[in-house]
């Protein structure tokens, strides 16, 4: 089950300072008693509840479905690299889930899961919020966090030949990685066709020109004739 659209004919309960305080107190008490949550003291502007990875999916589902919370919108999934953070001696990465309600304006919080550098794995929530599919792919691409159970965990922002994860603090700031060929997107296209009931009768080989063939490197373009390269 994924999050359902909100009935826009119903009136949104507006946010207020009192409503925020009441929600945060009540939400944290529920998360603490049910999912072993602890308060993150680093958050000085709102509520960030840290939960164990093994209870992440249950806590997310609870916040989404409980009638007193109805947090049906996953705003973002990202990560924080605490390498070199002053006074931090715990797990290197924190995976952060920004969630809010479209019904109650004051209902907004962050869940955080600590992830060790040696085993950067958390369970996927792509089936609880459809947008989490791409958000998890972006976090994997940029930070190298593995979302276990994700159906198609591949790069989203960086190209297919990219090595490493550029938002990790130990990634060289000035390092550039050039793409030598286009990504024809054949595999995801075939997967989507099969998911819609089509049968792929023939797997076509990628036929995208490489950067050398286009001349984009400032060199003479290379033309392939009968698989034999010939400079123009």
Secondary structure, 3 states (H helix, E strand, C coil): CCCCCCCCCCCCECCCHHHHHHHHHHHHHHHHHHHCCEECCCCCCCCEEECCHHHHHHHHHHHHHCCCCCCCEEEEEEEEECCCCCCCCCCCEEEEEEEECCCECCCEEEEEEEECHHHCEEECCCCCCCCHHHHHHHHHHHHCCEEECCCCCCCCCCCCCCCCCCCCCCCCCCCCCCCCECCCCHHHHHHHHHHCCCCCCCCCCCCCCEHHHHCCCCCCCEEEECCEEEEC
